[in-house]
Amino acid sequence: MKKMIPYYQKKKIYGFLFITPWLVGFLLFFVVPFVQSCLYAFQDLSPAPEGMTGEWIGTYNFSYALFRDTEFLIQCAASLKELVTVPLILVYSICFAMLLKKEYVGRTTMRAIAFLPVIIGSGVLMDILKTDVFSTGVKGAETAYLFSGGGLTSLFTAMGLSQDIIGFINNVISRIFDLTWRSGVQILLFLAGLHNIPSYVYEAADIEGANALEQFFKITLPMLTPMILLNIVYSVIDIFSDFGNSIIKMIYNMAFTNMRFGYSSALSILYFLMIGVVLVIVYLIMKRFIVQAED
């Protein structure tokens, strides 16, 4: 008699099969270049007719970046400031996912539109759209009236709001375009999380007289905490790895403009470690709030 495989083992097998393509790509396109970058970071590389020639200089590139190159630390601080976008992405994605979960005519089309930026979008494409399509000038979409809150400034001033609050609101409005293009994966993950919440939980809450707001904060939000953590990690990595990021440009220019490949590799390793520290801090803060659903 053929032995049956337990259900939980089948789930493990299916999970491994799903991640196999990513695992192969990770080994081929990340591990190998990462090891090469680590070796380059300890050398002074220069182009030569036969390829790259390097002189072993130890940790000089790292010490120079941390203690002598003030521009690198400034760019790191500027990159950290971009993390203020993460809460906006999460709120935007949750709201959009809840709208896409409801049943109405054209829901499938709306879901496809929500994920469309992930399919066709890239950092380069978004920069082109900002500069050539949505912009009113050469400064990019930030100067376009459609993506600015300038039209509301007079209204907020008449309401008596301070310039700091008005500046914050205008900054949020100007980020709508970026939020839309950065939230496709997050919306999809939140949508999957919403569908994973059992309907009987909401039915029980209705019987107990809980309103929609109470159900959101007592049921939906706690049950989405695993997806919130996942989306925070994804958003942080997406922001730090965007080509428009100033430190990414610095690393790129250091290698392909200044031809300092060893120093560029050292900068990339330090940047990688900084991202890892940020993710560890995020995990340590979020793990106490994670609600695990029972099978």
Summary of the structure (lengths in Angstrom):
residues: 295
radius of gyration: 23.8
end to end distance: 29.7
largest distance: 81.1
contacts: 776
relative contact order: 0.12
helix: 76%
strand: 4%
